[in-house]
Amino acid sequence: MPTYADLDALLEKFDFQKVHKVMTLLDWQWSGQGVPSVENMKSTVSYLFSILDRENKSDASTGGFKLERHRDKLVLTFQLEWMTHYVSNLQTAR
């Protein structure tokens, strides 16, 4: 089972700066608070890990991030699918 040390390694390895650039380009804001900072993103991923750990789940997601537990490793992805769906629905509503 992945540990907090595994999470720390993942947070160091993942390119949050690249995600920040994409979110800035798309003006992807979290709860009307603006585009999240890299530190805020890392904190959010840590929160997702706590959900996996506390609730014994295999995955958790929010804000475009999806954290998955596969046996003894963690997999973090940033998914644009939700944002694409949101923008499509927004344009349809107009």
LOBAFI-945979 format. One line per field, with one value per atom (N, C-alpha, C, CB): atom name; residue number from 1; residue in one letter; x, y, z. Coordinates in steps of 0.02 Angstrom, whole numbers, plus 50000, padded with zeros to 5 digits. Glycine has a CB too. Example, Ala and Ser with C-alpha at 12.3 -4.5 7.8 and 13.67 -1.06 7.14 Angstrom:
atom	N:CA:C:CB:N:CA:C:CB
n	1:1:1:1:2:2:2:2
res	A:A:A:A:S:S:S:S
x	50660:50615:50660:50565:50642:50684:50645:50704
y	49716:49775:49835:49776:49888:49947:50002:49970
z	50390:50390:50390:50452:50354:50357:50394:50286
END
This chain:
atom	N:CA:C:CB:N:CA:C:CB:N:CA:C:CB:N:CA:C:CB:N:CA:C:CB:N:CA:C:CB:N:CA:C:CB:N:CA:C:CB:N:CA:C:CB:N:CA:C:CB:N:CA:C:CB:N:CA:C:CB:N:CA:C:CB:N:CA:C:CB:N:CA:C:CB:N:CA:C:CB:N:CA:C:CB:N:CA:C:CB:N:CA:C:CB:N:CA:C:CB:N:CA:C:CB:N:CA:C:CB:N:CA:C:CB:N:CA:C:CB:N:CA:C:CB:N:CA:C:CB:N:CA:C:CB:N:CA:C:CB:N:CA:C:CB:N:CA:C:CB:N:CA:C:CB:N:CA:C:CB:N:CA:C:CB:N:CA:C:CB:N:CA:C:CB:N:CA:C:CB:N:CA:C:CB:N:CA:C:CB:N:CA:C:CB:N:CA:C:CB:N:CA:C:CB:N:CA:C:CB:N:CA:C:CB:N:CA:C:CB:N:CA:C:CB:N:CA:C:CB:N:CA:C:CB:N:CA:C:CB:N:CA:C:CB:N:CA:C:CB:N:CA:C:CB:N:CA:C:CB:N:CA:C:CB:N:CA:C:CB:N:CA:C:CB:N:CA:C:CB:N:CA:C:CB:N:CA:C:CB:N:CA:C:CB:N:CA:C:CB:N:CA:C:CB:N:CA:C:CB:N:CA:C:CB:N:CA:C:CB:N:CA:C:CB:N:CA:C:CB:N:CA:C:CB:N:CA:C:CB:N:CA:C:CB:N:CA:C:CB:N:CA:C:CB:N:CA:C:CB:N:CA:C:CB:N:CA:C:CB:N:CA:C:CB:N:CA:C:CB:N:CA:C:CB:N:CA:C:CB:N:CA:C:CB:N:CA:C:CB:N:CA:C:CB:N:CA:C:CB:N:CA:C:CB:N:CA:C:CB:N:CA:C:CB:N:CA:C:CB:N:CA:C:CB:N:CA:C:CB:N:CA:C:CB:N:CA:C:CB:N:CA:C:CB:N:CA:C:CB:N:CA:C:CB:N:CA:C:CB
n	1:1:1:1:2:2:2:2:3:3:3:3:4:4:4:4:5:5:5:5:6:6:6:6:7:7:7:7:8:8:8:8:9:9:9:9:10:10:10:10:11:11:11:11:12:12:12:12:13:13:13:13:14:14:14:14:15:15:15:15:16:16:16:16:17:17:17:17:18:18:18:18:19:19:19:19:20:20:20:20:21:21:21:21:22:22:22:22:23:23:23:23:24:24:24:24:25:25:25:25:26:26:26:26:27:27:27:27:28:28:28:28:29:29:29:29:30:30:30:30:31:31:31:31:32:32:32:32:33:33:33:33:34:34:34:34:35:35:35:35:36:36:36:36:37:37:37:37:38:38:38:38:39:39:39:39:40:40:40:40:41:41:41:41:42:42:42:42:43:43:43:43:44:44:44:44:45:45:45:45:46:46:46:46:47:47:47:47:48:48:48:48:49:49:49:49:50:50:50:50:51:51:51:51:52:52:52:52:53:53:53:53:54:54:54:54:55:55:55:55:56:56:56:56:57:57:57:57:58:58:58:58:59:59:59:59:60:60:60:60:61:61:61:61:62:62:62:62:63:63:63:63:64:64:64:64:65:65:65:65:66:66:66:66:67:67:67:67:68:68:68:68:69:69:69:69:70:70:70:70:71:71:71:71:72:72:72:72:73:73:73:73:74:74:74:74:75:75:75:75:76:76:76:76:77:77:77:77:78:78:78:78:79:79:79:79:80:80:80:80:81:81:81:81:82:82:82:82:83:83:83:83:84:84:84:84:85:85:85:85:86:86:86:86:87:87:87:87:88:88:88:88:89:89:89:89:90:90:90:90:91:91:91:91:92:92:92:92:93:93:93:93:94:94:94:94
res	M:M:M:M:P:P:P:P:T:T:T:T:Y:Y:Y:Y:A:A:A:A:D:D:D:D:L:L:L:L:D:D:D:D:A:A:A:A:L:L:L:L:L:L:L:L:E:E:E:E:K:K:K:K:F:F:F:F:D:D:D:D:F:F:F:F:Q:Q:Q:Q:K:K:K:K:V:V:V:V:H:H:H:H:K:K:K:K:V:V:V:V:M:M:M:M:T:T:T:T:L:L:L:L:L:L:L:L:D:D:D:D:W:W:W:W:Q:Q:Q:Q:W:W:W:W:S:S:S:S:G:G:G:G:Q:Q:Q:Q:G:G:G:G:V:V:V:V:P:P:P:P:S:S:S:S:V:V:V:V:E:E:E:E:N:N:N:N:M:M:M:M:K:K:K:K:S:S:S:S:T:T:T:T:V:V:V:V:S:S:S:S:Y:Y:Y:Y:L:L:L:L:F:F:F:F:S:S:S:S:I:I:I:I:L:L:L:L:D:D:D:D:R:R:R:R:E:E:E:E:N:N:N:N:K:K:K:K:S:S:S:S:D:D:D:D:A:A:A:A:S:S:S:S:T:T:T:T:G:G:G:G:G:G:G:G:F:F:F:F:K:K:K:K:L:L:L:L:E:E:E:E:R:R:R:R:H:H:H:H:R:R:R:R:D:D:D:D:K:K:K:K:L:L:L:L:V:V:V:V:L:L:L:L:T:T:T:T:F:F:F:F:Q:Q:Q:Q:L:L:L:L:E:E:E:E:W:W:W:W:M:M:M:M:T:T:T:T:H:H:H:H:Y:Y:Y:Y:V:V:V:V:S:S:S:S:N:N:N:N:L:L:L:L:Q:Q:Q:Q:T:T:T:T:A:A:A:A:R:R:R:R
x	50042:50000:50045:49952:50030:50070:50069:50044:50125:50134:50140:50197:50144:50153:50220:50148:50270:50334:50324:50386:50282:50266:50231:50222:50186:50152:50202:50099:50248:50298:50339:50345:50358:50396:50355:50418:50291:50247:50239:50178:50231:50224:50287:50208:50344:50407:50414:50467:50390:50400:50349:50394:50288:50234:50247:50166:50232:50245:50184:50261:50178:50123:50128:50122:50188:50197:50165:50273:50171:50139:50063:50163:50037:49965:49942:49947:49981:49964:49960:50015:50006:50005:49941:50067:49922:49861:49800:49855:49797:49739:49735:49744:49792:49793:49768:49864:49792:49771:49695:49808:49668:49596:49555:49583:49589:49557:49515:49514:49543:49510:49517:49540:49464:49464:49431:49428:49454:49424:49379:49478:49315:49265:49268:49274:49279:49281:49339:49218:49389:49448:49507:49468:49496:49550:49585:49600:49634:49674:49715:49719:49714:49750:49826:49731:49860:49933:49959:49961:50023:50054:50049:50128:50060:50055:49984:50076:49934:49865:49850:49817:49877:49868:49898:49900:49959:49992:49952:50064:49926:49885:49822:49865:49793:49733:49749:49704:49805:49825:49839:49888:49868:49879:49812:49919:49763:49696:49666:49650:49676:49651:49683:49665:49748:49781:49751:49857:49734:49704:49637:49695:49600:49537:49551:49499:49600:49618:49637:49675:49676:49701:49646:49757:49606:49555:49496:49529:49475:49415:49430:49372:49495:49517:49489:49496:49491:49468:49526:49435:49509:49561:49574:49541:49527:49539:49497:49524:49520:49484:49502:49501:49455:49470:49433:49451:49463:49433:49475:49427:49444:49480:49522:49523:49506:49545:49597:49579:49613:49662:49627:49702:49658:49634:49694:49601:49687:49739:49713:49759:49753:49733:49786:49723:49762:49807:49804:49786:49861:49868:49917:49892:49890:49930:49977:49970:50040:50088:50115:50145:50078:50101:50043:50136:50060:50011:50018:50020:49961:49960:49919:49931:49950:49916:49909:49955:49848:49836:49798:49796:49808:49769:49725:49814:49659:49612:49574:49563:49577:49542:49472:49581:49454:49389:49332:49381:49335:49281:49276:49294:49331:49331:49301:49402:49319:49292:49216:49324:49191:49119:49085:49106:49116:49089:49083:49133:49136:49135:49084:49205:49078:49028:48958:49036:48944:48878:48864:48871:48915:48908:48890:48972:48923:48909:48840:48962:48818:48752:48697:48744:48710:48660:48650:48680:48697:48691:48647:48757
y	49941:50000:50062:50000:50111:50172:50210:50218:50242:50279:50354:50254:50392:50464:50480:50499:50437:50446:50439:50395:50392:50385:50447:50322:50475:50536:50593:50555:50600:50653:50646:50651:50585:50573:50592:50499:50575:50592:50668:50559:50702:50775:50809:50802:50779:50807:50794:50777:50736:50714:50745:50638:50755:50779:50852:50773:50868:50936:50981:50933:51005:51050:51117:51061:51138:51201:51198:51219:51142:51132:51134:51066:51102:51103:51174:51056:51211:51281:51322:51312:51311:51347:51331:51328:51267:51247:51278:51170:51275:51303:51378:51286:51412:51484:51499:51512:51461:51470:51461:51420:51412:51398:51440:51324:51478:51516:51470:51574:51412:51361:51381:51290:51405:51429:51378:51497:51376:51333:51374:51297:51358:51389:51465:51364:51494:51567:51599:51595:51559:51584:51597:51535:51594:51603:51537:51653:51542:51483:51465:51497:51402:51383:51388:51311:51401:51402:51331:51441:51323:51257:51228:51261:51268:51244:51221:51298:51258:51238:51172:51293:51162:51099:51042:51104:51052:50999:50982:51020:51033:51023:50983:51090:50997:50961:50887:50994:50874:50805:50769:50802:50803:50773:50756:50821:50800:50787:50725:50848:50718:50659:50596:50664:50600:50542:50525:50556:50575:50561:50526:50627:50543:50508:50434:50542:50422:50353:50314:50351:50346:50313:50302:50355:50353:50349:50305:50420:50310:50275:50211:50319:50195:50134:50131:50072:50187:50190:50177:50258:50160:50150:50214:50094:50262:50325:50380:50318:50441:50501:50557:50521:50603:50656:50720:50635:50776:50842:50892:50862:50943:50998:50979:51030:50923:50900:50847:50958:50841:50791:50726:50818:50671:50605:50567:50567:50544:50505:50433:50535:50386:50316:50275:50288:50226:50180:50114:50171:50093:50028:49986:50037:49940:49897:49938:49845:49942:49978:50041:49932:50070:50132:50180:50119:50244:50297:50322:50355:50337:50366:50430:50315:50485:50550:50573:50602:50592:50620:50686:50570:50728:50789:50780:50854:50784:50767:50828:50715:50839:50896:50878:50923:50815:50792:50830:50718:50839:50875:50946:50875:50980:51049:51054:51079:51007:51006:50997:50949:50953:50942:51005:50882:51037:51098:51154:51120:51165:51218:51203:51227:51140:51121:51134:51047:51116:51129:51203:51094:51241:51313:51346:51343:51325:51353:51333:51330:51272:51249:51289:51173:51308:51344:51415:51344:51441:51511:51517:51539
z	50000:50000:50000:50061:49957:49954:50021:49899:50035:50097:50084:50134:50138:50130:50098:50198:50107:50073:49997:50099:49976:49905:49879:49893:49919:49900:49891:49952:49938:49934:49870:49995:49853:49791:49730:49787:49731:49675:49668:49686:49724:49722:49695:49792:49706:49680:49605:49717:49584:49514:49466:49511:49488:49445:49424:49480:49361:49335:49347:49259:49408:49426:49389:49501:49373:49338:49269:49331:49236:49170:49177:49138:49228:49241:49254:49301:49292:49307:49243:49355:49197:49133:49094:49090:49092:49057:49089:49055:49155:49191:49181:49266:49179:49167:49096:49178:49048:48978:48971:48933:49006:49002:49051:49016:49093:49147:49190:49118:49206:49246:49319:49233:49348:49416:49462:49422:49523:49573:49618:49615:49616:49660:49660:49730:49602:49597:49632:49623:49652:49688:49642:49742:49577:49529:49514:49555:49469:49452:49514:49389:49534:49595:49585:49615:49639:49638:49638:49699:49622:49623:49694:49601:49744:49813:49830:49862:49805:49816:49781:49791:49721:49685:49725:49615:49750:49789:49852:49808:49883:49943:49926:49975:49869:49847:49833:49784:49802:49789:49855:49743:49903:49970:50002:50015:49993:50018:49985:50007:49920:49885:49913:49810:49929:49959:50027:49967:50065:50131:50123:50171:50070:50056:50040:49997:49997:49980:50042:49929:50084:50145:50196:50176:50209:50261:50241:50277:50179:50157:50119:50114:50114:50079:50008:50119:49973:49904:49856:49889:49795:49744:49704:49696:49705:49671:49701:49595:49690:49711:49663:49786:49652:49604:49622:49533:49601:49608:49569:49682:49543:49511:49451:49560:49420:49362:49381:49330:49444:49467:49485:49527:49465:49485:49512:49424:49574:49607:49614:49677:49589:49592:49629:49520:49664:49699:49661:49775:49637:49603:49643:49529:49682:49726:49769:49685:49750:49792:49759:49810:49711:49682:49673:49615:49668:49656:49585:49707:49555:49487:49490:49434:49470:49469:49397:49511:49379:49313:49319:49268:49270:49265:49204:49259:49214:49161:49137:49186:49072:49043:49020:48984:49024:49000:49033:49014:49099:49134:49109:49210:49100:49078:49007:49079:48965:48897:48899:48855:48942:48949:48976:48996:49025:49056:49004:49115:48965:48915:48862:48883:48841:48792:48817:48774:48879:48907:48915:48975:48932:48940:48874:48969:48821:48755:48731:48704:48746:48726:48762:48741:48823:48863:48839:48937:48803:48779:48722:48761
END
